[in-house]
Amino acid sequence: MRAHLFTFQAFAFLFSVYSAPVLDTLPDALLNGTGHTVGYGELKEEWRGEVIHLSWAPRAFLLKNFMTDEECDHIIALAEPHMIKSMVVDNDTGGSVPSEVRTSSGTSLAKGHDDIIRRIEKRVAQVTMIPVGHQEGLQILHYQDGQKYEAHYDFFHDAVNAAPEQGGQRVVTVLMYLTTVEEGGETVFPNADKKVSGDKWSDCAKKGMAVKATRGDALMFYSLKPDGSNDPSSLHSSCPTTQGNKWSATKWIHVSPVMPQNKKAELQPGECGDSHEQCAEWAYFGECEKNPGFMASSCKKSCKLCEKLSS
Ligand SMILES: O=C(O)CCC(=O)C(=O)O
């Protein structure tokens, strides 16, 4: 497989060239849910790693050393006590159903779960150039003893999940590898415009363009084409993990903000807290300083005003 190396800055430039039609059709993608534009600079670049271009069909990039060992261990430790057999989306109802298509176990973590998760979410926003508000929570998967995830698309086939009020269609996926797999466990794209070959790949991986699960790396690929239509070349699967353990964490990013806008949180009378569910995210993006009037009345907890008010 031919790979091209980029620094993140070069990649950002390329992305702006290749993805211009997507952004033209997605003006909401530039809003963070507060009416403020989230520019590249505003996300305060922190990750400057190596980006390896994998293919254009699907549009896929490998982000080397995207996460630290501590971050990988932290996610596994949070997820491990809650792992259950994985479910898949039922195309007719939009609900979750158990399936032999995905034999791994999994769980999910709420967005903004803690400081470490927020830092990772911010990094995902930086590399995708789409604000955190467009991300779903983290999905964590664990595969062992030949467990796999058969070929599927990340874009939705049903109108329920792709509803505009839920953020619309998924546009891009960032799949983070939390462990290095000894044998198998590759993510493979059987409809890609190229195939891997050679002894280091499993037979399953050789069916298409594949990526080895390597701790700390992240695979970023697009489910939609630049014109916004579903990309059939984004079909992908997780090959059976035949030796070792595979832990992965997936971020799905939508064309519009996922969180319900202006959703009120329940506060007891006299309680000092946040009265919007988005307060933590707004605070993270600096709204306590940029928009102090609104934030001091609606997001006291996230702006750390409760301590001051009680003293
Ligand atoms: O774990 C993998 O390699 C694939 C995961 C996946 O396909 C997904 O989360 O949609």
PDBQT file of the ligand as one rigid body, heavy atoms in Angstrom, charges set to zero:
ROOT
HETATM    1  O1  LIG A 401     -12.960  -1.690  15.496  1.00  0.00    +0.000 OA
HETATM    2  C1  LIG A 401     -12.883  -1.513  14.263  1.00  0.00    +0.000 C 
HETATM    3  O2  LIG A 401     -11.833  -1.680  13.631  1.00  0.00    +0.000 OA
HETATM    4  C2  LIG A 401     -14.090  -1.110  13.495  1.00  0.00    +0.000 C 
HETATM    5  C3  LIG A 401     -15.095  -0.422  14.350  1.00  0.00    +0.000 C 
HETATM    6  C4  LIG A 401     -16.217   0.054  13.501  1.00  0.00    +0.000 C 
HETATM    7  O3  LIG A 401     -16.375  -0.340  12.399  1.00  0.00    +0.000 OA
HETATM    8  C5  LIG A 401     -17.146   1.045  14.003  1.00  0.00    +0.000 C 
HETATM    9  O4  LIG A 401     -17.049   1.405  15.192  1.00  0.00    +0.000 OA
HETATM   10  O5  LIG A 401     -17.997   1.486  13.205  1.00  0.00    +0.000 OA
ENDROOT
TORSDOF 0
